Amino acid sequence: MGPVGVPEMIIILVIALIVFGPRKLPELGRSLGKSLGEFKRASNDLRNTLDEEIRIEEKHTGTETSSNKSEPNQKSNKPAVATTAPASGVHPTEPDVGT
């Protein structure tokens, strides 16, 4: 079913004129226009609310994801250095060269 063309609109208007009469037709048109305007306003409000909620959720999950990603970056890839001095008396970061 495609869009309503000019011939279809003329047929609809003629049928509405016959059913409702010339006195009621302008009043029905106004009320239909008001109803469509209210529906459009309500749907725009709903869309704006949903978009705002999605943005808030993405911001929340983005912050959560970035904090999770930063944790592995804080850990070093260097091997752990012993906190106690080895028995040989050589500092763990200095190479062991024969003395």
N, C-alpha and C positions, 0 to 999 in steps of 0.2 A: 504494500500500500504506500503510494508515494505522497508527495505534498499535495495539498488542496489547491487546485488551480482556479482561474477566474470563472469558468463555466460551473464548476461545483459550488463556488461561493454564491453565485447568482441563484442557483437552484435552492440552496439552503436558505438564503434570504427570502425568496418567494414563499417557500414552505412556512417559514417563521411568520411572515406577514399574514398568510392565510390563517394560521393557527392562532396567533396572538392578537392580530388586528393592528391597525395603524396607531392606535392610542397607546397600547401597551409596549410596542416595539422599542421606542426610545428609552423608556424606563428599564426594560430588560437589558438593553445595550449598556446603559450606565451601570447597572448592578453587576453585569458580567464583567465590565471593565474594572470596577472596584475589586471584585473578587479575584480577578487575574493579577491585579496590582498587589493585593495582600499576599497572594500565594507566592508571587515572585519575591517580595520582600522577605517572607518567611524562609523561602528556600535559600536566598542569599545569606540571611543570618545563620542558618544551619550550616551552610558551606563555610562561612567565615569561622564559625565556632569549631568545626571539624579541622580546618586548616590550622587554627591556633593550637588545638590540642595535639595535632600531629607534630607541629614545630616544637612544642614543649616536650613531647615524648622523645623526639629526635635529639633535642638538646640534652635531655636527661641521659639517654643511652649513649650519646656521644661523649659526655663527660665521664660516664662510667667506663666506657670503652677506653678512652684515653688514659684514665688513671690505671686501668688494668695493663695497658700497653707500656706505661712508664715504669712499672715494677720490674720487668725483666731488664730494662735499660739501666736501672740502678745497680744491678748486680754486675760484677766485673767478670770478664772472661779470663783474667789472670789466675794462675794456680794459687791456691791458698798458701800463705807463708806461715810457717810454724811460729808460734809465739814464744816458745822456749828455745834457748840456744842449744845447738847440737852439741854432742859430747866432745867433738873435736875442737871446739872453741872458735870455729869460723862463723862469722856472721852469715845468716841464711841468704842474704842478697849478694854477698861477695863470692866470687869464684874460689873454689878450693884449689889453690896452687901449692904444690909441695914446698915446704919451708926448710 
